Amino acid sequence: MLGCDCPVCTSTDPRDNRLRASAFVEYGGLSILVDCGPDFRQEALRAGITHIDGILLTHNHMDHIGGLDDTRSLNLKEKHPVNIYCEEYVEDTLRRMYSYAFAEPRYPGAPEWRVHRIDPDKPFLVYSNAGDEILEWEKGFGYRHSEAVSDVEIPDPVEVIPIHGYHLKNKGISVLGYRFGNIAYLTDMNLIEDSEIEKLKGVDAVTINCVKIGTHNSHFSLQECLDFFEKVKAKKSYITHLSHLLPKYTEFAQMLPEGVYPAYDGLVIE
């Protein structure tokens, strides 16, 4: 946290040096990003990410969508639009916040996105971007669009199951988590109906958010996290979206029951 000299913010343990929460998922031959916050560029460079088939957004807060403009470099490198999957209200926010990316006539160099709306109650497919239209950069004009190449090998789409929750217990802000086969990534929730938790049964690994041990207006408390993990019964459970209001990594890890771990930047789950 800017300007803070607490033990967490001044810790030399790299697991206490956290950027905004996000996940990169390699699933069924596709590369999928969950959320694209203001730290995306730094995170992607650190992780060596050079290809993204689709970006799944959990909700419309700046710490989860504020890095989307940096995906324009993928347009130039891969010569394809970037596919974004989100709820309708999130798309509305993108159209306001990034109006230049949707405006006509096109501003040369503006991000090229294709937005796919998600129904929170239905599984959906994420497709390889290899079958998308081709973008060819022309100096002084911008991108020329042409049909996709028909003779390239295109991986099959993968099914993703959305897990619907709320950022406020009065159901004020809709948030989506996602299940990819036997893992699931959830964040920024403090209310999840039991019917949604049923969709998580059988996962090997799951994440959920916590910013402090006690109650919080829009995030799970530590006890609420543990209660959630007990319902899901995953083999391994991870707490993400941590803040400096929680203890340092080593101390926090010792507080948690068996099978529950603090997440940290660079953590890989297989």
C-alpha positions in Angstrom: 0.0 0.0 0.0 1.4 3.4 -1.0 2.9 5.3 1.9 2.6 2.4 4.4 5.4 1.2 6.6 3.6 -1.7 8.3 5.4 -5.1 8.7 3.7 -6.5 5.6 4.3 -3.6 3.3 8.0 -3.5 4.3 8.5 -7.2 4.3 11.5 -8.6 2.3 9.6 -11.9 1.7 8.6 -11.7 -2.0 5.4 -13.5 -1.1 4.3 -10.3 0.7 5.0 -8.2 -2.4 1.6 -8.4 -4.1 0.3 -6.9 -7.3 -3.4 -6.8 -8.1 -5.2 -10.2 -8.1 -5.4 -12.1 -11.4 -4.9 -15.6 -12.8 -3.5 -17.1 -16.0 -5.0 -20.5 -16.9 -3.7 -23.0 -19.4 -6.6 -25.3 -20.1 -7.4 -27.6 -22.9 -4.7 -26.2 -25.1 -5.9 -22.6 -24.6 -4.4 -19.7 -22.7 -7.0 -17.8 -20.6 -6.5 -14.7 -18.5 -8.9 -14.1 -15.6 -9.1 -10.3 -14.9 -6.7 -7.7 -16.3 -5.9 -5.2 -13.6 -3.6 -2.1 -13.7 -0.6 -4.4 -13.0 -1.3 -6.6 -16.0 1.7 -5.5 -18.1 4.2 -6.0 -15.2 2.6 -9.4 -14.3 2.6 -10.6 -17.9 6.2 -9.6 -18.5 7.2 -11.4 -15.3 5.3 -14.5 -16.1 6.5 -14.6 -19.8 2.9 -14.5 -21.1 3.0 -14.0 -24.9 -0.4 -15.4 -26.0 -3.9 -15.1 -24.7 -7.0 -16.7 -26.3 -9.5 -15.0 -24.1 -9.9 -12.7 -21.1 -12.6 -13.6 -18.5 -13.6 -10.7 -16.3 -15.1 -11.3 -12.9 -16.6 -7.8 -12.5 -16.1 -4.1 -13.4 -13.9 -2.7 -10.7 -10.8 -0.9 -11.8 -8.4 -3.3 -10.0 -9.8 -6.0 -12.3 -10.2 -4.2 -15.7 -7.7 -1.3 -15.5 -5.0 -3.0 -17.6 -7.0 -3.9 -20.6 -5.5 -1.2 -22.8 -2.1 -3.0 -22.6 -3.6 -5.9 -24.5 -3.3 -3.8 -27.7 0.3 -5.1 -28.1 -1.2 -8.6 -28.6 -3.2 -7.3 -31.5 0.0 -6.2 -33.2 2.0 -9.3 -32.3 -0.7 -12.0 -32.9 -2.6 -10.2 -35.6 -5.9 -11.1 -34.0 -8.5 -9.2 -31.9 -8.5 -9.9 -28.1 -11.6 -11.8 -27.0 -13.2 -10.6 -23.7 -15.9 -12.6 -21.9 -18.0 -10.8 -19.3 -21.5 -10.0 -18.1 -23.5 -7.3 -19.9 -23.1 -4.7 -17.1 -19.3 -5.2 -17.3 -19.4 -4.6 -21.1 -21.3 -1.4 -20.5 -18.5 -0.2 -18.2 -15.9 -1.1 -20.8 -17.7 0.9 -23.4 -17.8 3.9 -21.1 -14.3 3.6 -19.7 -12.6 2.6 -22.9 -14.9 4.5 -25.3 -12.0 5.0 -27.8 -11.7 1.3 -28.3 -15.3 1.1 -29.5 -15.6 4.4 -31.4 -16.1 4.6 -35.1 -14.3 5.7 -37.2 -11.5 3.6 -35.5 -8.6 5.5 -33.9 -5.4 4.0 -35.3 -3.8 1.8 -32.7 -6.8 1.5 -30.4 -7.3 -1.9 -28.8 -9.1 -4.4 -31.0 -11.5 -6.3 -28.8 -14.4 -8.7 -29.4 -16.8 -8.8 -26.4 -18.7 -12.0 -25.6 -21.5 -11.7 -23.1 -21.8 -14.4 -20.3 -25.0 -15.7 -18.9 -24.1 -16.2 -15.2 -26.4 -19.3 -15.0 -25.0 -21.2 -18.0 -21.7 -22.8 -19.0 -20.0 -21.1 -22.0 -17.3 -21.9 -24.5 -14.0 -20.1 -24.8 -12.5 -20.4 -28.3 -9.0 -20.2 -29.6 -8.2 -16.9 -31.2 -6.4 -18.7 -34.1 -9.7 -18.8 -36.0 -10.4 -15.0 -35.6 -10.1 -12.4 -38.3 -6.6 -11.2 -39.3 -5.4 -7.8 -38.4 -2.7 -6.2 -40.6 -1.2 -3.0 -39.5 -0.9 -0.2 -42.1 1.1 2.8 -41.1 -1.0 6.0 -41.1 -4.3 4.1 -41.3 -4.4 1.5 -38.5 -5.6 -2.1 -38.9 -6.9 -3.6 -42.1 -9.3 -6.5 -41.3 -9.3 -9.7 -43.4 -10.9 -13.1 -43.0 -9.3 -15.8 -40.9 -6.9 -18.2 -42.5 -8.8 -21.4 -43.2 -5.9 -23.9 -43.2 -4.5 -23.3 -39.7 -5.0 -25.9 -37.0 -7.4 -24.5 -34.4 -7.7 -26.1 -30.9 -11.2 -27.1 -29.8 -13.1 -24.7 -27.6 -13.2 -25.4 -23.8 -16.2 -25.2 -21.5 -16.0 -22.9 -18.5 -18.6 -22.9 -15.7 -19.4 -19.5 -14.2 -19.9 -19.4 -10.4 -22.1 -16.5 -9.5 -21.6 -14.5 -6.3 -21.9 -11.0 -4.9 -19.4 -8.3 -3.8 -21.9 -7.0 -1.3 -24.3 -9.0 0.9 -27.2 -7.0 -0.3 -26.6 -8.4 -3.8 -25.5 -5.0 -5.0 -22.6 -6.1 -7.3 -22.6 -9.3 -9.3 -19.3 -11.1 -9.6 -18.4 -14.2 -11.5 -15.8 -16.9 -10.6 -14.9 -19.6 -13.0 -14.4 -23.4 -12.9 -12.0 -24.9 -15.4 -12.3 -28.7 -15.1 -10.9 -29.6 -11.7 -9.8 -26.1 -10.6 -11.8 -23.0 -9.8 -10.9 -19.3 -9.4 -13.1 -17.0 -7.4 -12.4 -13.6 -6.0 -14.1 -10.4 -4.7 -17.2 -12.1 -3.1 -18.8 -12.1 0.3 -22.0 -13.9 -0.6 -22.2 -17.1 -2.6 -25.5 -19.1 -2.6 -25.3 -22.8 -1.8 -26.6 -23.6 -5.2 -23.5 -22.0 -6.7 -21.2 -23.8 -4.3 -22.7 -27.1 -5.6 -21.1 -26.3 -8.9 -17.7 -26.4 -7.3 -18.0 -29.9 -5.8 -15.3 -32.3 -7.0 -12.6 -29.6 -7.7 -9.0 -30.3 -6.7 -8.2 -26.7 -6.1 -10.2 -23.5 -5.4 -9.5 -19.9 -4.5 -11.5 -17.3 -2.6 -10.8 -13.8 -1.4 -10.0 -12.3 2.0 -8.6 -8.9 2.9 -8.7 -9.1 6.7 -9.4 -11.5 9.6 -12.5 -9.8 10.8 -15.7 -8.9 8.9 -15.5 -6.7 5.9 -18.2 -4.9 3.9 -17.5 -6.5 0.6 -15.0 -9.4 1.1 -15.0 -12.6 3.1 -13.6 -12.6 6.6 -11.1 -15.3 7.4 -13.8 -17.5 9.1 -16.1 -17.0 6.1 -13.3 -18.2 3.8 -12.8 -21.3 5.9 -16.5 -22.0 6.1 -16.6 -21.7 2.3 -13.7 -24.1 1.9 -15.4 -26.6 4.2 -18.5 -26.6 2.0 -16.5 -27.1 -1.2 -14.1 -29.7 0.2 -11.4 -29.2 -2.4 -8.1 -31.1 -2.0 -6.3 -27.7 -1.7 -7.8 -24.3 -1.0 -6.1 -20.9 -1.5 -6.9 -17.5 -0.1 -6.3 -14.7 -2.6 -6.8 -10.9 -2.9 -4.9 -10.5 0.3 -4.2 -7.1 1.9 -1.7 -5.8 4.4 -4.5 -6.1 7.0 -3.6 -9.8 7.2 -0.3 -11.1 8.8 2.8 -11.6 6.8 2.8 -14.8 4.6 4.8 -17.0 7.0 2.7 -16.0 10.0 -0.6 -16.3 8.1 0.3 -19.7 6.7 0.8 -21.0 10.2 -2.6 -19.8 11.2 -4.5 -21.8 8.5 -5.8 -25.4 8.8 -4.3 -28.3 6.8 -5.0 -28.0 3.1 -5.6 -24.2 3.2 -2.8 -21.8 2.0 -2.2 -18.1 1.3 -1.8 -17.5 -2.4 1.1 -15.3 -3.6 2.3 -13.7 -6.8 3.7 -16.4 -9.1 2.0 -19.3 -7.4 1.5 -22.2 -9.9 -1.4 -24.7 -9.3 -1.5 -27.9 -11.5 
